Amino acid sequence: MTINSLKKLLLALVVALGLVVGFTALGDSVVLANPAQLYESYTTGGYASYYFCGTQWIAQTFTPQTSHKITSVKLEFDRYPAAIGTITASIRATDAGGHPTGGDLCSGTMDGNLLTGSPAWYTITLGSGYNLSAGTKYAIVVRISSDCSTSFANWYFNSSGTYPYGWGELSGNSGSSWASSTGYDFMFEEWGDPVGASQTATFSLSPTNGSTISGTFAVTLNLTDLGGKRVSGVDVYLNYERSKLEAQNINVSGGIFADYPLQTIDSASGKIAIGAIATPGSPVTSPGKIATVTFKALASSGSTTLNFDYTAGSTTDSNITEAGTGTDILAQPPTVTYNIQPSGPFTFHLVPVWNRITWISQLPTTFTFSSALAHIEKGCPRPQDPPRAIAHRKNGWWESAVHGYGGALFPLVADHDYYIKVASVCDWQPGS
């Protein structure tokens, strides 16, 4: 047998045994592709299962400890009792509360009829994948196309799970809202590839993910994680929710770049564009501030998200350009979600009945029941019709306690509801 024949036989055996994940034939040689790596996982226990079908979706959140490109997930399923539809698994961002939010960052499907009545692990490839940032929480979201009338799929979990970087999430309305099951961890493995060595730098935003904002506030855009690279310029395309935020101005004072030829706010689409370049021959070599954007919260509650236009390898969206090579070295930038709180001044419009109010955290913390009533009377002077009472609960014991059992000294506590009774219409501003 010739040497070439031996090589060909060896190649056939390797492929047949499934030992090669991918290869490129170069003449008589074989170049092995880098196999996917296991990153985050939880495989302990898994003796119970929770169903998903129709509008009933399940998610498992996770936080990668290493930046990488996720390419597939491996999940433990079974089905009951008969055929089911297509199973979709996707990766989504999470909001400040750790719940899945937004659309799919990447997704894949499998034929649910491949499932059996016994638990087994199944791999779902996630299309072209998505670059995940270390320290950022994401969610694996699963659902099937069929309703729950005849059959459903089950995802196995540990009801006393110990995965330290996430937890189970349940939705009964196709992902419109989610409830955390922090004691549950669903069985999962997430697989992927290392982020290319050329992609080492990224952007960060301050305030960081999960922060609370209100009124007018500033967001600082920073260049971070240069990894020893030299930067000649950046392009930033930052998206905001125009129904919840108004972008008011861009301030590049104190920025680390010499020139900012692009500074635009497109309020119609909710997009901010910033282009910055370093002095020729003097590239940026240290992390620092690029610019500050001032926003005004239009909503008074809920949450809002900022995210970057970014596709790995694309030169038409957000980029960080390496000096000397012109290479885009931007790794996956973060998505941040802020909690929105109302801003002052706060006015309670009181009418001649019991008025229910919520004492939010921005209001003074020094009011007692007694001093609150005095402040109402001072702010809305009607000597002939003074305020009558303030209570935790209208009528009954609480009202009596205010008058006769030391209730006048009860403090007004943030995030509690109270009832105020007045004799005439009055607009009260507690912070004035």
Secondary structure, 3 states (H helix, E strand, C coil): CCHHHHHHHHHHHHHHCCCCCCEEEECCEEEECCCCEEEEEECCCCCEEEEEECCEEEEEEECCCCCEEEEEEEEEEEEECCCCCEEEEEEEEECCCCCEEEEEEEEEEEEHHHCCCCCEEEEEEEEEEEEECCCCCEEEEEEECCCCCCCEEEEEEECCCCCCCCCEEEECCCCCCCEEECCCEECEEEEEEECCCCCCEEEEEECCCCCEECCEEEEEEEEECCCCCCEEEEEEEEECCCCCEEEEEEECCCCCCCEEEEEEEECCCCEEEEEEECECCECECCCEEEEEEEEEECCCCCEEEEEECCCCCCCCCCEEEECCCCCECECCCCCEEEEECCCCCCCEEECCCEEEEEECCCCCCCCEHHHHHHHHHHHCCCCCCCCCEEECCCCCHHHHHHHHCCHHHCECCCCEEEEEECCCCEEECCCC
